[in-house]
Amino acid sequence: MILINLLPHREEKRRRRRQAFFAGLGVAALAGAAIALAWYTAVGELTAAQGSRNEFLQTEIRRLENQIKDIASLKTEIEALKARQQVVENFQIDRNMPVHLLNELASQTPEGMYLATVRQDGQIITVTGVAQTNERVSEFLRNTARSSTWLEKPELVEIKATPVSAARDAKRLYDFSVRLTLRRPQDLETAQPPAGAASRPAVPASAASRQG
């Protein structure tokens, strides 16, 4: 017996294929939506974690900045304390300098020479006085240049003859002015002059005036 299908089977097959196609599209859409949702969730979690790390880093940075400010303030205080300590040390050192200066002038001043004034401006000492001869002043310059511990760099500022009286045979004295540099104890520690070396006193030609 031969069976003949009179139903529109081609249309039924096309209908089933369309249903399968749309079902596949729906499944793909659902899968895509699920993947997108999962990706969005993962990105959100990563963003939140990174935000937390950034906030932690910002907090630590602010804390370190405050510590740096504290360290800078401590450094400033330390420098100020060092400066005050240095002032006190310098005062302790310099308070004995007048004694050294007077002792040195007394030991280096030759006979026949008398000091009238001694003025100090920092480490610069200006000495004025009277000498019997020019040679006495030269000897004083040599002494302070070669054998003085506390005085150095002698420089003759002025010398001039002054008659003692109006008598014809009266002797002349010489008024002089000498500039010196006073050494400090720290200068003595760092100074290491070569053996046998001696500085010669500076005598400006314009400062010396000799008469008869």
Buried (B, 14 or more C-beta within 10 A) or exposed (E): EEEEEEEEEEEEEEEEEEEEEEEEEEEEEEEEEEEEEEEEEEEEEEEEEEEEEEEEEEEEEEEEEEEEEEEEEEEEEEEEEEEEEEEEEEEEEEEEBEEBBEEBBEEBBBEBBEBEEBEBEEBEBBBBBBBBBBEBBBBBBBBBBBEBEBBBBBBBBBBBEEEEEEEEEEEEBBBBBBBBBBBBEEEEEEEEEEEEEEEEBEBEEEBBEEEE
